[in-house]
Amino acid sequence: MIDYCMLPGLLAERLFTVLDKNKNNYLCQEEFLTGMLTFYCSSFNDKIKFIFDIYDFDNDGFINKSDIVTIISCMPVAQSANVRSEGKYTSEGGGAQNF
């Protein structure tokens, strides 16, 4: 599943954790289908709740600084050999086409 959704490691793990409602470390057919229906076919508010649950690492009903630090610290960083430190987003350095 983690390979299929192609999310960075921690987000993929959180997605799995949110989908695994009975916390047995396996997704049964019902858990998987419920998650996919929520993700693709639910209302906007249900989707927001689903994404909120992914980011609420300590499951306290709030996204706090610790949750944000956790997710940011685990995001992959793209490295590029052509990155210039000055003028990248100015008229001298280019713009979105160079991003």
N, C-alpha and C positions, 0 to 999 in steps of 0.2 A: 504494500500500500504506500509506503514512504517513497518508493521509487516511482510509483504511478503519479502521485500528486506533485512531485518535484519541488517541494518546499525545502527551505533550509532546515537542517536537522532538528532544531528545537521546535520550530513551528509544526513540523510534521509529527513530532512526538506529541505535542499538545493537541493537534487535531485528532490523533488516535485516542488520546486520553479522554477527550470530550465525547467522542463517538462511543467509547467503551462504557456504557451506562452501568453495567453490573460489575465493573472493575475486575474482570477475571483475566485481563491481558489478551483476550481474543475478541474479535468482532464476529458476532453471529450475524446471520442474514438480516434479521430485524434491525439490529443496531446500525449495520452498514446502510441499509435502505432508508432508514429514518434519517440518518445523517445526510445522505445524498439528496433526499427529498427536501430536507431543510435547506441545504446549500443551494439547490437549483430551483425549487418550485415553491418556496414559502414566501410569506409576505416580507416586506422590507424590515419590519420590526423583529420578526423571527430571525432573519439573517443577521441583524445587528446583535441580537442576544447571543447567537451562535458564535460570532466573531469575538464578542466580549468574553465569552466563556473560554475561548482559546487564549486570550491575553491575560486572563485573571489566574495567574499561576498558583496563588495560594488559596483560591476558591473562597475568598472572603466576601465576594460581592462587590468589590471595588478594584479598580486598576490604580495602583499606587506607584510611587517612584521606584520601588524595588522591582515591580513587575516590568516597568519600562526599561530599567537598567538591564534586567535579565534578557529581555528580547533584543535590545540593541547590541549588547555584548556578544550575542550569538549570531548576529547577521554576518554573512560573508561579505568581504570587501573586495571589489573588483580592482585589480591592479592593471595599470597600463603603462607601457614604456614611453608613450608619447604625451604624457601629461605635463603641461607647463604650469609653473606655479604662479605666473603673472599673466594677466590679460586674457585669460581663457574665455571669459564672458563679456569682453569688451569689444569695441569695434576693431581693435588691433588683433585680438586673439580668436575671434570667431564667435560662435554661439551654439545653439542647440544642435546644429549639424555636426559639431565636433564632440558632442557629449558622448 
